[in-house]
Amino acid sequence: MIKDMDLWEQTFQRIIREKKPHHRWKLKVDNNLEVKSLRPGWKQYTQKGLARFRCSLCGRSWVSAQVLILFWMCLKEPYGRVKMRVFGQRCQKCSRALFEEPEFSPEGVEKVLGCLVVRILLKCYRESARAAVPSEDPLREILVAARRWELRGVPAGRLLPEPIGRQGLGGPSQKHPHLVPGPAACL
Ligand SMILES: [Zn+2]
């Protein structure tokens, strides 16, 4: 479950081809991916990103910097594969809320995938890549995202910082504390 998959694929191809122009990598969504059920030959990487959600029942929006993204990576030169699963969150106001899909900004996609490529270089090529991703102030990042969304008609005051919904990982009983700015660093 992911919106703007074209953007994810194009961004990933641009970043990975800069680093490994002679190898061919593919990025695919796999909603059955689970933490800890890794198959032989695959490496695992989890990351938290910043995205917006909207409840399909009450219309409430919220921003979370704790959007969990799970990646599996496998390299058999010259081909590489990445499987990706993005975990949804649920509205905390609605008792029957569904897991909603996150909406990432282009900058958010760039950042997540920049970190992914750093991790691919490290785990699949054993290169200690210097992070090509700028480390931003996470709170500033949230404010920028909120401002952008406000331009689309969602008041920023409603986006900041609300208690985040529950992650799709681990079932409905897993709760998270209040919104915490996500990690700026990749590794
Ligand atoms: Zn709701």
Residues whose N, C-alpha, C, O or C-beta is under 5 A from the ligand:
A	BS01	ZN	C55 L57 C58 G59 R60 C91 K93 C94
